Amino acid sequence: MSNDALDAVALALCCLALAASFIRWLRVAQREHYLAGTVSRFAFRWWASGVANRVLLLIGVAAAVLSAWRALAALGTVVVTGGGPIGLGLRGRTSKLNWTPRLRRLAATGTVIFVIAVAVPAFFGLHPAVTAAALSALAAPVVVDLALAIARPVEGRLLAPYVERARRRLVSLGPRVVAITGSYGKTTTKGYIAHLLSGTFSVVATPASFNNTAGLARAVNEHLSAGTQVFVAEMGTYGPGEISEMCRWATPEVAVITAIGPVHLERMKTLERIAEAKAEILGEAGTAILNVDYPLLEQLADKAEEEGKTVWRCSSGGSTADVRAIADGGGLRVVAKYLGAEMDVVVPGLPGAEPGNVACAVAVALALGVPPEVVAGRVATLPGAPHRRSIEIASNGSTVIDDTYNSNPAGAKSALSLLATLGSAGGKGKRVVVTPGMVELGPIQARENANFVASAASVADLLVIVGRTNAKALEAGARAGNLATRRSRNRAAAVAFLSGELGDGDAVLFENDLPDHYP
């Protein structure tokens, strides 16, 4: 076979590997909300996860470099990028690739970049094109991030008509808007608020976690109808400016901040920056409802009061707060006394309810004029949020605490407390914690995961570590607490193992669940 023929075969194989690599990292982009920069970070995590992936990456890079002299050397890169990193699938198991219009536009942008990267060297011959294609396959995560950056202004223009339609609909229907943000507790508190208000008003709340601009606009356009009196809007953010942009057209009368914690610390670097981004929700709101258990929110409450806003301070126990929800045995005592609204009620039950979230929801209801006696009656029937410290009985008779959404240090601590109420380690029943650990905590991630497991040692008999993302930190915490461990490649494998190990009287906490685009 001639050299030109060998070059052609090598180029074709490199292009196939490039396509496979491109699809793999497109899925990561979709799962990470199309944020430029995230794909390269995930690529680093994957190639650094485990000896096998590190060795494969070295082989791939070496083969691409050697292909400049011998085209067939690129076959090493073909194998590495076509099938690696090991563990990251093309379509996914828990988070499948979904060819939405946005993803197709992103794919088209990336394809143009790849074509240019390979076609320009091809003017000098097939051999240079082979090396360019091999290097492009390795650089696919960077190319996806570049395509995301290029596509961002385009996507903003495409979204604008839907946002404008939502703005006009809000003006036309005129509901009172309650906006909620926070490092955690947003979705749960949103459900509490909707429940407390629905006995008095016609209420629509944003579904699931529709908390960015696109989701909020969709919720307004598809769910608001004539007669809606209150719209409860969850607003999330990955950086400064996002919440203020939403508040420009969905301006809240009442704004709630549930918590300030290290969630998204990886992106925003400091708690102060997180607080500043969340504080954008207060801009035009006349009433601010803040969980002052967090010092940065206590400071924000003082500032909002100086600006002339009506401020409701909420707490899980602070004696000076306007609304307090205090753990009382297996239930809560809710106390409120502010602006003529007074209530003091003890609610039995409510396992898994976070007191601070309950206090914020009660404050919203009272601020909007729901009679205290109505609020007191409805507090007793607050709904739980799916996958947030919800309790169920498994088919093998064991008690399962499902806390697989939005895991964070404060929530994980509460989940362990809930596990402790179901029994204690060393007693008749087994107590197990299953977790991949917490993510997006930046420089404190390893420490927080190790601390969580060290605390779990006082409650649990066994720790099941899922995946590789936080395995080292979790194992370090287990050693510090002398807690037995077991490794599991994914949650399904952990469930299969425990189904034969647990039974009546046993309990298991599933703390967090990472989709399979994480190592």
MOHU-V584667 format. One record per helix or strand of 3 or more residues. SS is the DSSP state (alpha for helix, beta for strand). FROM is the first residue (numbers start at 1). LEN is the number of residues. If there is no record, write none. Layout:
BEGIN
ss:from:len
SS:FROM:LEN
SS:FROM:LEN
END
This chain:
BEGIN
ss:from:len
alpha:3:29
alpha:38:11
alpha:51:16
alpha:71:13
alpha:101:22
alpha:126:13
alpha:140:34
beta:176:6
alpha:186:12
beta:203:3
alpha:213:11
beta:230:5
alpha:242:8
beta:254:4
alpha:265:4
alpha:271:12
beta:287:5
alpha:295:12
beta:310:6
beta:323:6
beta:331:8
beta:341:7
alpha:355:13
alpha:372:8
beta:390:4
beta:399:5
alpha:409:13
beta:431:5
alpha:442:15
beta:462:5
alpha:471:11
beta:484:5
alpha:491:9
beta:507:5
END
